[in-house]
Amino acid sequence: MPVRGICRPRHGPPVRPATWQTSEIRATTTAAPCLNGRVQAFKDGRSWQIGTAREVSWIANGTTEDLSITAAIPPAFEAYATCYEPDGVTIEAHERAVVEQLVQFTADQPWWLGYLETGAHSVVFDDAPRVSLYWGWPYVLIAAGPEQALTWRTGHIRAEYGVLPDLFFPQDRSWLVSALWDDTWTCIGGSKILIEALHRDPLVHAHRVQRGVDPKPPGRDRDDGTATATETDSRMPLWYRDT
């Protein structure tokens, strides 16, 4: 019997544990364990901290399994919105404007950048440990900043030339940006003043969303919620499906 689904796989792909095995390090690896047990990734002439489940536990424990904005963003913020590139605006200009607005409302601090492992898009550090979020999806999580968010990769689920991580937030958790696997838009939670600035920026034109409401913007695509569990799983790459 068909099952009313959430349009997202309930049984996620196998996720690598948040540990590091030296035997797994290949010749091209740019990450290695440190004495404090943390994994450090090496890129651009310096090291970067790889995150663990601890850094995203507030997301894992706070999101909901439904089609509301809190499926992506915990109900811990003053305001919420979705965004995608407006008509006539390139994805590059749109994403840069998003980051510029976030910088204006964020104290100087690290940003956690999360790259979703889809099998088709770069996670920047292929051999780094993954963390599991949402429906068991694996992310590589790195402590970096806005410059790295805009330069470390090209191409994500939402746009061929998009560069932003699939999930990112500052160390103080004052806002969260997250684009779920099957969504063609991005969800944002933050202060009212931040959401208003994103709404007013013509390169961003964020759509304000209330809690408990489906955040799907008009004209954007997502599964319609009628897929069976098997059909939902079939949207994943073959090498991700549960056995």
N, C-alpha and C positions, 0 to 999 in steps of 0.2 A: 504494500500500500504506500502511495506517495506520502512523504513526510514534509510538513511545512518546515522549511529550513531557514537558517539565518543567512543563507547565500555565502557562507564561509565554511571551510572544512572544520568540523568539530574534532576530527582526529588528525592532528597535525603530523608533519613529516618527522622522521627521526632527527633528534637534535643532539649535537655533540655536547657532552658534559662540560661544565665550566671549569675544566682542568686542562693541564698541558702535559703531553707526553713527549719527551725529547725525541723518541724514535719516530714521531710523526713529522718532524721538521725536515722539509726537503731543502735542496740546495738553494732554491730561490726564496725561501721563507725570509720575511722581514720582521719576524716577531720571535720573542724568546722569554722564558720565565726569569723572574728576578728573585733575589734573596728573600723579599717580603712575601713571596707567593703570588704576587701580581704578575700578569703578563704585560710586557712592554713591546710595542710594535715600533719598528724603525722605518722612517720615511722622511724625505726632505731634509736629511742631515740631522735628525734628532729623534728622540724616542717619544712614544705616545702610549698612554695607559689604556689597556683593554678592559672594558667593563664586565661586570658579572651580574648575576641575578639580583644581587643586593641593590644595585643602582636602579633597577626597574621594578622592584617589588611593589612600589606604590602604584605603578600602572597595572601590574598583573593582579593585584589585590583590589583595585578600585574600579576597573572597567566592568561593563555588563555584557551579557550575551543576548543582544537584541539589535534592532536596527536604529537605535537612537544615537545621538552624538556621544553618549557615554560608553558606547561600544569601543570607541577609539580614545576618548579623553575622560579620565576619572571626574566624578562630580565634585571637584575641589576648587573650581575656579569661579570667578565672578561672572564671566561671560564666555560665549562660545561662537565660533563661526566656521564656515567652510570657504575655500577659495580654489580657483583655477584660473588659468590665463584668460582675461577678457578678450572679446573679439578685437582683432587688430593689434594685439599685444603678443610679442613672442614669448615663448616659455622662458628664455634666458632673461629678458627684461622683467618678467613677472617674478621669477624666483629671486632675482637680485633685489627687487623692491621689497619683497617679503622679508628678506634678511636685513635690509637696511632699516626697516621699521622695527624689527625685533631688537636690533642693536641699540636703537634710540631709547628703548625701555628696559635695558638690561645693564646691570652693573658689570664691570670688568671681571670676568670669571670664566672658567672652562664651560664649554657646551658638550653635552653627551650626544654624539652622532650615532644613529642606529641605521644600519644597512640591512634590509631584508634579503635573505638568500632565496631567490626565486629560481635559480638555475639558469637565468638568462641575463642577469644584470650584475655588475661588479659590486662586491662587498668590501672593496679596497684591500683588505688583508685576508687573503683566501684561507690561510692556515690558522687564523685566530680562533679561539673558542667562541661558541655561540651562546646566546641567551634565548630563552623561550618566552614568547609573549602571545597574547590573544589566543588564537586557536592552535597553540603549539608551534607557531611559526618561528624559525630561527633567524636571529639578528646578530650581526657583528656590531658591538658597541664600543665606541672609542671616545676618549676625552680629548677634545680638540677645540675648535672655535669657529666663528663665522667665516673666516677666510677659507678654512678647510672644507666647510660645508658647501662652498661655492666652487671648489676647484678639484676635489679629489676623485670625481668620476663624472662620466657623461652617459646618460641613458638610464631611465628607471621605468617602472610600470606605466606611469602616467604620461610620459612623453619621451620620444626617442632622444631628444637633445636636452632633457631636463637633467639637472645636476644635484639637486638637493637630496639629503638622506631621506629615508622613508619615515624616520622618527627622529626627533631631536628636541632637546630641552636644556636649559642652563642648570648649573649645579644647584642653584637655590630653588629650582622647580617653580619659578614664578610664571612660567608658561610652558605649554607642550604643543608641538606640531607633530601630527601623525597621519599618514595616508595608509589606509588598510589595503590588503592585497587586491581585493576585487573592486575597489573604488577608483574612479577617475577624477577625484578631487582630493583635497587635503583638509583635514579637520584641525582646528586650533582652539585651545583654551587658554585664557589669560585674564588680565584685568580688563575692566570696562574701557579704560582709556586706550589700552593697546588694541582691543578689538575695534573700537571706533576709528582709530588711526588706520588700521588695515582696511576698514570699510571705506574710508574717505580717499584712500590712495587710488588714483585711477589705474595704476598699473597692477594693483592687487584686487580691488573691488570685492573685498570679502563679504560674504552673505551671513548676517547675524542669525544665529540659531538658538532656540530655547531648549533646555533640557527636556528629555522625554519625547522630542519630535524627531522624525526621520530627517537627517541632515542632507539627503540627496537633493542637489540643486536641480532646478528645471533644465532639461536638455542634456543632463549627464547620465552616464550609463552605469548599471550595476545589475547583477542577477535579479530576477523579479521575485525571488522568494518561494518559487514553486518547485525547485529542483529537489529530487530525492537525495538521500544521503550519498548514494552511489554516484549520482550525477555530480554532486558537489565535489566529491573526492576526485572525480575525473578531470576537474579543472586544473588539478595540480600536475606538475611534470611527472612522467612515469616513474622516475627514480625517487619521487617523494611519497608515492602512495603507500598507505599501510599495507603490510603483507598479512 
